[in-house]
Amino acid sequence: MEEVKSKKLKEKEGLLALSPLLVFVVLYLVTSIIVQDFYKVPLTVAFLLSGIYAVGTSRSQSLDECISVYSRGAGSPKMMLMLWIFVLAGAFAKTTQDMGGVDAVVNLVLSLMPGNMLLAGLFLVSCFVSMSIGTSTGTVAALVPIAVGIAQATGASVPMMAAAVIGGSFLGDNLSFISDTTIAATQTQECRMRDKFRVNLYITVPVAVLIFFVYVFKGIGMEIPVHSQTVEWLKVLPYFVVLGLALIGINVMAVLASGLFLTGIIGIYCGSYDIYGWMASAGSGIQGMGDIIIVTMMAGGLFEIVSENGGIGYLIDKLSNRVHSGRGAELSVALMVSLTNVCTANNTVAILTVGNIAKKIGNRFGVDHCKCASILDTFSCSVQGLLPYGMQLMMASGLTALSPVEFLPWLYYPFALGCFALLSILLRYPRKYSSRPCRKAVLPVRCR
């Protein structure tokens, strides 16, 4: 009898410790469903109220101690490193865009596009642009208007052309070294971007190649409009430098700083802006990362309190009760990030929300850190690419005056990416990252 009571008490304490996460889900998801607008409730407000609830319901510590724990999580060294990377990534993306780098990349790829390959070429352009600027929303904003214009000029389906851009935008969101999802996944799993990139290549490249040929088949008979704009090679250079430095293993902050200063030099030389314009552009890019920076800090604080009260250990125990292998652990991580993404409609926030939990599950069952980061990023991007209420489809809807649902039948890449990622877990692929123990030896995680 005493054992049963003790078990019930631990269950109650575990649920109470975990309840701040449930409050966040209810505040954001349920409220958004009621008002039928997933951008009506700001994520910052949802995290703020959840954090206040977490501090208020923490019974084992005083108010001052709870606030100290929250602040410790929000300002941890790992969290601050992530924020600095966000700052540099925002500054680089905005300065290169204002310099004309995005247009230069588009012109480069269009100039290399062979005949009868318009749809596939548009997918290829969006892949390259998203790899260069590290954001799916930025790629959609830049290329969907071009896709609409091409569709109108050729008589092609507007939803199909726009969907090619949306799909390609998620390849870069998933792979780019300056993508916020890549930054969040690698930082939460404490692995190098280069290593996570290698794991992702095994999954994304086969899917991208398959979808490329699907678009080749779909695009047969289309004619390419005359392309007369010259390629400004100098403005493409910062993207190649950033990609090259990242691939050889240079520290990501050094990579982004180098790209930022190179962009300033080229932009000033080309007359795109003067030094003050460059600074203003960098400042605008940093401000544009404000929401994700605040959400990151609030998520860190919230999870520090949940972890301190035993909620994370309780959740891991529940999730791992029926998990007995690395495959099961990987499936549980994929399920967690996918469901969280459905609730938050933001793939970066989904990764930040479950990243710490995923790392502890991975440590317990020997999942390679790079494979765990790849699972977080890949599944969140796949789900995000299929959400009608996600930012990317909503933005495309606004740019095309179409319903987000109209894009769904044409979103081949996000769907295929999710299917292939699931198969990679079930088939233990790639073997190199699925059949060896976790690189860091850790103690088993126990519920408090």
VEXGU-886283 format. One record per residue (C-alpha): x negated, y negated, z negated; residue in one letter. Coordinates in steps of 0.02 Angstrom, whole numbers. Layout:
# VEXGU-886283
+--------+--------+--------+---+
!      X !      Y !      Z ! r !
+--------+--------+--------+---+
!      X !      Y !      Z ! A !
...
+--------+--------+--------+---+
***
This chain:
# VEXGU-886283
+--------+--------+--------+---+
!      X !      Y !      Z ! r !
+--------+--------+--------+---+
!      0 !      0 !      0 ! M !
!   -140 !   -120 !    -47 ! E !
!   -227 !    -81 !    117 ! E !
!    -69 !   -121 !    214 ! V !
!    -48 !   -286 !    121 ! K !
!   -230 !   -330 !    152 ! S !
!   -211 !   -292 !    336 ! K !
!    -55 !   -400 !    348 ! K !
!   -143 !   -541 !    256 ! L !
!   -291 !   -534 !    376 ! K !
!   -170 !   -532 !    523 ! E !
!    -82 !   -686 !    455 ! K !
!   -247 !   -776 !    423 ! E !
!   -309 !   -732 !    597 ! G !
!   -152 !   -797 !    680 ! L !
!   -160 !   -958 !    579 ! L !
!   -343 !   -983 !    627 ! A !
!   -299 !   -953 !    809 ! L !
!   -141 !  -1059 !    806 ! S !
!   -226 !  -1222 !    865 ! P !
!   -256 !  -1139 !   1033 ! L !
!    -74 !  -1087 !   1041 ! L !
!    -22 !  -1264 !    998 ! V !
!   -127 !  -1328 !   1142 ! F !
!    -47 !  -1205 !   1264 ! V !
!    129 !  -1250 !   1205 ! V !
!     95 !  -1437 !   1208 ! L !
!     25 !  -1434 !   1383 ! Y !
!    111 !  -1289 !   1472 ! L !
!    285 !  -1290 !   1396 ! V !
!    302 !  -1479 !   1400 ! T !
!    241 !  -1485 !   1580 ! S !
!    368 !  -1352 !   1631 ! I !
!    509 !  -1445 !   1544 ! I !
!    471 !  -1609 !   1634 ! V !
!    421 !  -1514 !   1793 ! Q !
!    260 !  -1611 !   1810 ! D !
!     93 !  -1535 !   1761 ! F !
!     10 !  -1706 !   1760 ! Y !
!    139 !  -1789 !   1648 ! K !
!     50 !  -1733 !   1489 ! V !
!   -133 !  -1788 !   1490 ! P !
!   -253 !  -1649 !   1441 ! L !
!   -343 !  -1771 !   1327 ! T !
!   -183 !  -1798 !   1227 ! V !
!   -147 !  -1611 !   1218 ! A !
!   -323 !  -1578 !   1152 ! F !
!   -311 !  -1726 !   1032 ! L !
!   -149 !  -1666 !    953 ! L !
!   -213 !  -1487 !    946 ! S !
!   -371 !  -1548 !    860 ! G !
!   -272 !  -1647 !    732 ! I !
!   -167 !  -1492 !    698 ! Y !
!   -324 !  -1385 !    681 ! A !
!   -399 !  -1505 !    553 ! V !
!   -234 !  -1519 !    460 ! G !
!   -205 !  -1331 !    444 ! T !
!   -382 !  -1282 !    396 ! S !
!   -354 !  -1228 !    215 ! R !
!   -528 !  -1168 !    169 ! S !
!   -612 !  -1339 !    179 ! Q !
!   -582 !  -1519 !    129 ! S !
!   -528 !  -1648 !    258 ! L !
!   -703 !  -1724 !    266 ! D !
!   -780 !  -1551 !    293 ! E !
!   -654 !  -1509 !    431 ! C !
!   -691 !  -1672 !    522 ! I !
!   -877 !  -1634 !    504 ! S !
!   -851 !  -1462 !    582 ! V !
!   -750 !  -1537 !    725 ! Y !
!   -884 !  -1668 !    757 ! S !
!  -1020 !  -1536 !    751 ! R !
!   -933 !  -1438 !    888 ! G !
!   -899 !  -1592 !    994 ! A !
!  -1078 !  -1653 !    981 ! G !
!  -1177 !  -1491 !    982 ! S !
!  -1340 !  -1490 !   1083 ! P !
!  -1263 !  -1373 !   1212 ! K !
!  -1112 !  -1486 !   1229 ! M !
!  -1217 !  -1643 !   1246 ! M !
!  -1325 !  -1563 !   1381 ! L !
!  -1167 !  -1523 !   1478 ! M !
!  -1107 !  -1703 !   1461 ! L !
!  -1271 !  -1773 !   1526 ! W !
!  -1258 !  -1659 !   1676 ! I !
!  -1080 !  -1720 !   1707 ! F !
!  -1141 !  -1900 !   1700 ! V !
!  -1280 !  -1870 !   1827 ! L !
!  -1168 !  -1766 !   1940 ! A !
!  -1035 !  -1902 !   1943 ! G !
!  -1163 !  -2038 !   1982 ! A !
!  -1243 !  -1935 !   2122 ! F !
!  -1077 !  -1885 !   2203 ! A !
!  -1010 !  -2063 !   2205 ! K !
!  -1170 !  -2148 !   2267 ! T !
!  -1190 !  -2024 !   2409 ! T !
!  -1007 !  -2045 !   2457 ! Q !
!  -1020 !  -2236 !   2457 ! D !
!  -1181 !  -2224 !   2556 ! M !
!  -1087 !  -2131 !   2693 ! G !
!  -1162 !  -1961 !   2655 ! G !
!   -996 !  -1866 !   2666 ! V !
!   -958 !  -1939 !   2838 ! D !
!  -1136 !  -1897 !   2893 ! A !
!  -1114 !  -1716 !   2840 ! V !
!   -947 !  -1705 !   2930 ! V !
!  -1021 !  -1777 !   3089 ! N !
!  -1169 !  -1658 !   3077 ! L !
!  -1062 !  -1502 !   3066 ! V !
!   -938 !  -1561 !   3198 ! L !
!  -1082 !  -1597 !   3317 ! S !
!  -1142 !  -1418 !   3296 ! L !
!   -970 !  -1340 !   3316 ! M !
!   -953 !  -1229 !   3470 ! P !
!   -798 !  -1228 !   3580 ! G !
!   -641 !  -1134 !   3532 ! N !
!   -696 !  -1135 !   3350 ! M !
!   -601 !  -1286 !   3285 ! L !
!   -509 !  -1202 !   3140 ! L !
!   -659 !  -1097 !   3087 ! A !
!   -770 !  -1249 !   3107 ! G !
!   -657 !  -1352 !   2994 ! L !
!   -670 !  -1214 !   2862 ! F !
!   -859 !  -1217 !   2884 ! L !
!   -865 !  -1406 !   2866 ! V !
!   -765 !  -1400 !   2704 ! S !
!   -880 !  -1263 !   2637 ! C !
!  -1034 !  -1366 !   2673 ! F !
!   -962 !  -1530 !   2609 ! V !
!   -900 !  -1450 !   2448 ! S !
!  -1070 !  -1369 !   2423 ! M !
!  -1149 !  -1540 !   2448 ! S !
!  -1038 !  -1644 !   2334 ! I !
!   -990 !  -1508 !   2210 ! G !
!   -805 !  -1546 !   2198 ! T !
!   -653 !  -1468 !   2280 ! S !
!   -543 !  -1620 !   2248 ! T !
!   -671 !  -1735 !   2329 ! G !
!   -682 !  -1620 !   2480 ! T !
!   -493 !  -1613 !   2497 ! V !
!   -481 !  -1802 !   2484 ! A !
!   -616 !  -1827 !   2616 ! A !
!   -569 !  -1693 !   2743 ! L !
!   -381 !  -1665 !   2735 ! V !
!   -348 !  -1831 !   2827 ! P !
!   -470 !  -1771 !   2961 ! I !
!   -380 !  -1603 !   2968 ! A !
!   -213 !  -1691 !   2990 ! V !
!   -281 !  -1797 !   3131 ! G !
!   -354 !  -1647 !   3220 ! I !
!   -192 !  -1549 !   3198 ! A !
!    -92 !  -1692 !   3272 ! Q !
!   -213 !  -1711 !   3417 ! A !
!   -212 !  -1526 !   3460 ! T !
!    -33 !  -1481 !   3414 ! G !
!    -93 !  -1357 !   3282 ! A !
!     -4 !  -1320 !   3118 ! S !
!    -40 !  -1455 !   2990 ! V !
!    -21 !  -1337 !   2839 ! P !
!   -140 !  -1213 !   2920 ! M !
!   -273 !  -1344 !   2956 ! M !
!   -258 !  -1420 !   2782 ! A !
!   -265 !  -1248 !   2702 ! A !
!   -429 !  -1213 !   2791 ! A !
!   -501 !  -1367 !   2707 ! V !
!   -428 !  -1320 !   2537 ! I !
!   -499 !  -1144 !   2549 ! G !
!   -672 !  -1203 !   2601 ! G !
!   -673 !  -1332 !   2462 ! S !
!   -667 !  -1194 !   2332 ! F !
!   -822 !  -1108 !   2401 ! L !
!   -924 !  -1260 !   2353 ! G !
!   -829 !  -1281 !   2190 ! D !
!   -881 !  -1103 !   2149 ! N !
!  -1061 !  -1110 !   2213 ! L !
!  -1127 !  -1288 !   2209 ! S !
!  -1260 !  -1331 !   2081 ! F !
!  -1175 !  -1497 !   2043 ! I !
!   -999 !  -1426 !   2026 ! S !
!   -921 !  -1455 !   1855 ! D !
!   -859 !  -1274 !   1853 ! T !
!  -1036 !  -1210 !   1885 ! T !
!  -1104 !  -1324 !   1750 ! I !
!   -970 !  -1270 !   1626 ! A !
!   -989 !  -1083 !   1665 ! A !
!  -1179 !  -1080 !   1655 ! T !
!  -1190 !  -1189 !   1500 ! Q !
!  -1060 !  -1090 !   1402 ! T !
!  -1146 !   -925 !   1448 ! Q !
!  -1321 !   -996 !   1425 ! E !
!  -1389 !   -938 !   1593 ! C !
!  -1481 !  -1026 !   1733 ! R !
!  -1384 !  -1096 !   1878 ! M !
!  -1500 !  -1011 !   2000 ! R !
!  -1462 !   -840 !   1926 ! D !
!  -1275 !   -869 !   1922 ! K !
!  -1287 !   -930 !   2103 ! F !
!  -1367 !   -765 !   2155 ! R !
!  -1229 !   -663 !   2073 ! V !
!  -1095 !   -771 !   2156 ! N !
!  -1174 !   -748 !   2327 ! L !
!  -1137 !   -561 !   2321 ! Y !
!   -952 !   -600 !   2299 ! I !
!   -920 !   -761 !   2394 ! T !
!  -1024 !   -734 !   2550 ! V !
!   -932 !   -575 !   2609 ! P !
!   -765 !   -661 !   2576 ! V !
!   -818 !   -821 !   2665 ! A !
!   -881 !   -724 !   2816 ! V !
!   -720 !   -624 !   2824 ! L !
!   -610 !   -779 !   2814 ! I !
!   -720 !   -869 !   2940 ! F !
!   -684 !   -734 !   3070 ! F !
!   -499 !   -736 !   3023 ! V !
!   -499 !   -921 !   3065 ! Y !
!   -596 !   -887 !   3225 ! V !
!   -457 !   -769 !   3279 ! F !
!   -321 !   -892 !   3224 ! K !
!   -406 !  -1035 !   3314 ! G !
!   -419 !   -954 !   3484 ! I !
!   -345 !  -1071 !   3614 ! G !
!   -372 !  -1232 !   3517 ! M !
!   -471 !  -1369 !   3601 ! E !
!   -598 !  -1476 !   3510 ! I !
!   -571 !  -1663 !   3527 ! P !
!   -715 !  -1760 !   3600 ! V !
!   -842 !  -1798 !   3463 ! H !
!   -943 !  -1953 !   3503 ! S !
!  -1009 !  -2009 !   3334 ! Q !
!  -1195 !  -1993 !   3307 ! T !
!  -1265 !  -1896 !   3160 ! V !
!  -1354 !  -2002 !   3030 ! E !
!  -1483 !  -1875 !   2977 ! W !
!  -1560 !  -1985 !   2843 ! L !
!  -1395 !  -1991 !   2747 ! K !
!  -1384 !  -1802 !   2746 ! V !
!  -1557 !  -1786 !   2668 ! L !
!  -1505 !  -1806 !   2483 ! P !
!  -1390 !  -1655 !   2494 ! Y !
!  -1527 !  -1545 !   2566 ! F !
!  -1651 !  -1607 !   2435 ! V !
!  -1532 !  -1570 !   2291 ! V !
!  -1489 !  -1398 !   2360 ! L !
!  -1673 !  -1357 !   2393 ! G !
!  -1736 !  -1414 !   2223 ! L !
!  -1598 !  -1319 !   2135 ! A !
!  -1634 !  -1160 !   2231 ! L !
!  -1818 !  -1159 !   2182 ! I !
!  -1770 !  -1171 !   1999 ! G !
!  -1803 !  -1353 !   1953 ! I !
!  -1709 !  -1412 !   1798 ! N !
!  -1534 !  -1467 !   1848 ! V !
!  -1550 !  -1638 !   1766 ! M !
!  -1713 !  -1670 !   1860 ! A !
!  -1628 !  -1613 !   2020 ! V !
!  -1481 !  -1731 !   1999 ! L !
!  -1590 !  -1877 !   1946 ! A !
!  -1702 !  -1850 !   2099 ! S !
!  -1550 !  -1845 !   2213 ! G !
!  -1478 !  -2002 !   2133 ! L !
!  -1636 !  -2105 !   2157 ! F !
!  -1661 !  -2038 !   2334 ! L !
!  -1483 !  -2087 !   2376 ! T !
!  -1517 !  -2263 !   2310 ! G !
!  -1674 !  -2281 !   2416 ! I !
!  -1588 !  -2218 !   2575 ! I !
!  -1429 !  -2318 !   2543 ! G !
!  -1525 !  -2480 !   2517 ! I !
!  -1636 !  -2446 !   2668 ! Y !
!  -1484 !  -2411 !   2779 ! C !
!  -1393 !  -2565 !   2715 ! G !
!  -1249 !  -2465 !   2639 ! S !
!  -1271 !  -2566 !   2478 ! Y !
!  -1402 !  -2667 !   2386 ! D !
!  -1478 !  -2616 !   2220 ! I !
!  -1333 !  -2692 !   2124 ! Y !
!  -1208 !  -2604 !   2236 ! G !
!  -1300 !  -2440 !   2204 ! W !
!  -1289 !  -2468 !   2016 ! M !
!  -1105 !  -2513 !   2030 ! A !
!  -1073 !  -2355 !   2132 ! S !
!  -1166 !  -2248 !   2004 ! A !
!  -1067 !  -2329 !   1863 ! G !
!   -905 !  -2293 !   1954 ! S !
!   -954 !  -2111 !   1974 ! G !
!   -995 !  -2097 !   1789 ! I !
!   -828 !  -2175 !   1742 ! Q !
!   -741 !  -2052 !   1858 ! G !
!   -809 !  -1911 !   1748 ! M !
!   -736 !  -1993 !   1592 ! G !
!   -586 !  -1877 !   1572 ! D !
!   -685 !  -1716 !   1592 ! I !
!   -817 !  -1782 !   1470 ! I !
!   -685 !  -1821 !   1338 ! I !
!   -596 !  -1656 !   1367 ! V !
!   -762 !  -1564 !   1350 ! T !
!   -800 !  -1644 !   1183 ! M !
!   -624 !  -1615 !   1117 ! M !
!   -627 !  -1433 !   1173 ! A !
!   -795 !  -1410 !   1086 ! G !
!   -728 !  -1483 !    924 ! G !
!   -567 !  -1383 !    930 ! L !
!   -656 !  -1218 !    959 ! F !
!   -783 !  -1252 !    824 ! E !
!   -643 !  -1265 !    695 ! I !
!   -553 !  -1112 !    766 ! V !
!   -717 !  -1015 !    759 ! S !
!   -759 !  -1077 !    584 ! E !
!   -590 !  -1016 !    519 ! N !
!   -611 !   -845 !    599 ! G !
!   -493 !   -869 !    746 ! G !
!   -621 !   -826 !    879 ! I !
!   -673 !   -668 !    789 ! G !
!   -491 !   -619 !    768 ! Y !
!   -455 !   -646 !    953 ! L !
!   -609 !   -549 !   1006 ! I !
!   -560 !   -404 !    894 ! D !
!   -385 !   -402 !    969 ! K !
!   -449 !   -414 !   1147 ! L !
!   -582 !   -283 !   1122 ! S !
!   -476 !   -155 !   1027 ! N !
!   -445 !    -61 !   1188 ! R !
!   -604 !   -113 !   1275 ! V !
!   -740 !     19 !   1270 ! H !
!   -854 !    -30 !   1413 ! S !
!   -933 !   -172 !   1509 ! G !
!   -799 !   -153 !   1643 ! R !
!   -661 !   -178 !   1515 ! G !
!   -750 !   -329 !   1443 ! A !
!   -767 !   -408 !   1616 ! E !
!   -583 !   -376 !   1651 ! L !
!   -533 !   -458 !   1486 ! S !
!   -639 !   -612 !   1528 ! V !
!   -561 !   -622 !   1701 ! A !
!   -386 !   -608 !   1628 ! L !
!   -419 !   -740 !   1495 ! M !
!   -487 !   -872 !   1614 ! V !
!   -350 !   -837 !   1743 ! S !
!   -207 !   -854 !   1619 ! L !
!   -286 !  -1010 !   1543 ! T !
!   -304 !  -1085 !   1716 ! N !
!   -120 !  -1053 !   1751 ! V !
!    -80 !  -1144 !   1588 ! C !
!   -196 !  -1293 !   1612 ! T !
!   -197 !  -1309 !   1803 ! A !
!   -381 !  -1358 !   1789 ! N !
!   -519 !  -1232 !   1822 ! N !
!   -654 !  -1329 !   1729 ! T !
!   -545 !  -1346 !   1574 ! V !
!   -502 !  -1160 !   1586 ! A !
!   -687 !  -1115 !   1584 ! I !
!   -722 !  -1233 !   1439 ! L !
!   -572 !  -1163 !   1344 ! T !
!   -624 !   -980 !   1351 ! V !
!   -811 !   -995 !   1383 ! G !
!   -867 !   -968 !   1203 ! N !
!   -747 !   -823 !   1179 ! I !
!   -804 !   -745 !   1342 ! A !
!   -986 !   -756 !   1289 ! K !
!   -953 !   -667 !   1125 ! K !
!   -855 !   -529 !   1212 ! I !
!   -994 !   -513 !   1340 ! G !
!  -1125 !   -502 !   1202 ! N !
!  -1029 !   -366 !   1112 ! R !
!  -1013 !   -254 !   1266 ! F !
!  -1178 !   -295 !   1352 ! G !
!  -1110 !   -397 !   1498 ! V !
!  -1248 !   -490 !   1589 ! D !
!  -1235 !   -677 !   1554 ! H !
!  -1248 !   -720 !   1739 ! C !
!  -1110 !   -597 !   1785 ! K !
!   -999 !   -667 !   1647 ! C !
!  -1027 !   -845 !   1711 ! A !
!   -988 !   -788 !   1887 ! S !
!   -826 !   -705 !   1830 ! I !
!   -771 !   -864 !   1740 ! L !
!   -807 !   -975 !   1889 ! D !
!   -743 !   -858 !   2025 ! T !
!   -576 !   -813 !   1946 ! F !
!   -540 !   -991 !   1890 ! S !
!   -573 !  -1056 !   2067 ! C !
!   -467 !   -919 !   2144 ! S !
!   -319 !   -955 !   2032 ! V !
!   -338 !  -1143 !   2047 ! Q !
!   -336 !  -1129 !   2236 ! G !
!   -164 !  -1046 !   2231 ! L !
!    -76 !  -1158 !   2105 ! L !
!     57 !  -1269 !   2189 ! P !
!     43 !  -1386 !   2039 ! Y !
!   -148 !  -1389 !   2043 ! G !
!   -237 !  -1552 !   2082 ! M !
!   -305 !  -1491 !   2249 ! Q !
!   -138 !  -1437 !   2323 ! L !
!    -51 !  -1588 !   2248 ! M !
!   -180 !  -1702 !   2328 ! M !
!   -163 !  -1614 !   2496 ! A !
!     25 !  -1630 !   2479 ! S !
!     10 !  -1818 !   2454 ! G !
!   -107 !  -1836 !   2603 ! L !
!      1 !  -1733 !   2721 ! T !
!    177 !  -1777 !   2655 ! A !
!    211 !  -1589 !   2641 ! L !
!    265 !  -1482 !   2494 ! S !
!    119 !  -1392 !   2407 ! P !
!    213 !  -1228 !   2434 ! V !
!    193 !  -1246 !   2622 ! E !
!      5 !  -1218 !   2607 ! F !
!     19 !  -1053 !   2514 ! L !
!     42 !   -936 !   2664 ! P !
!   -119 !  -1005 !   2740 ! W !
!   -231 !  -1002 !   2587 ! L !
!   -329 !   -849 !   2639 ! Y !
!   -492 !   -888 !   2550 ! Y !
!   -433 !   -911 !   2369 ! P !
!   -325 !   -754 !   2380 ! F !
!   -463 !   -648 !   2459 ! A !
!   -590 !   -716 !   2333 ! L !
!   -482 !   -659 !   2187 ! G !
!   -454 !   -486 !   2262 ! C !
!   -638 !   -460 !   2300 ! F !
!   -690 !   -523 !   2128 ! A !
!   -572 !   -397 !   2048 ! L !
!   -644 !   -258 !   2155 ! L !
!   -819 !   -311 !   2106 ! S !
!   -774 !   -279 !   1923 ! I !
!   -687 !   -114 !   1955 ! L !
!   -828 !    -50 !   2067 ! L !
!   -968 !   -124 !   1957 ! R !
!  -1033 !   -234 !   2096 ! Y !
!  -1165 !   -300 !   2113 ! P !
!  -1251 !   -155 !   2025 ! R !
!  -1402 !   -260 !   1983 ! K !
!  -1298 !   -368 !   1866 ! Y !
!  -1170 !   -238 !   1811 ! S !
!  -1270 !    -89 !   1753 ! S !
!  -1395 !   -164 !   1634 ! R !
!  -1375 !   -226 !   1455 ! P !
!  -1359 !   -408 !   1411 ! C !
!  -1526 !   -499 !   1415 ! R !
!  -1508 !   -568 !   1238 ! K !
!  -1497 !   -449 !   1091 ! A !
!  -1360 !   -507 !    973 ! V !
!  -1272 !   -444 !    819 ! L !
!  -1095 !   -375 !    838 ! P !
!   -959 !   -505 !    818 ! V !
!   -845 !   -475 !    670 ! R !
!   -685 !   -557 !    617 ! C !
!   -706 !   -669 !    467 ! R !
+--------+--------+--------+---+
***
